[in-house]
């Protein structure tokens, strides 16, 4: 008999994939590619942490790694993109400052795990 429908995910196994990018936006085509790249990130569940810094929560490393390939395929020519994977614990230890005020760090989204 199950006591809960939700299985807690370890904050060491759960990962955040961070995407940091600089994309050229001089020509109309470069602007179009920038918009396409940003819309892709949003459609895949990434959230904006700062301008050109996006993050996505994943319940495990393997799930986060699949986005490496997706992003690699859509990086525009001349684009500079960095991908960084950190544990949920490390992400939660991040300090976010807005001026002199400490802001609460983004929380992992509510999600159910199906086995």
Secondary structure as UniProt FT lines:
FT   TURN            11..13
FT   STRAND          15..22
FT   HELIX           28..43
FT   TURN            44..45
FT   STRAND          47..50
FT   TURN            51..52
FT   STRAND          53..58
FT   HELIX           61..74
FT   TURN            77..78
FT   STRAND          80..87
FT   HELIX           88..92
FT   STRAND          96..98
FT   TURN            99..100
FT   STRAND          101..103
//
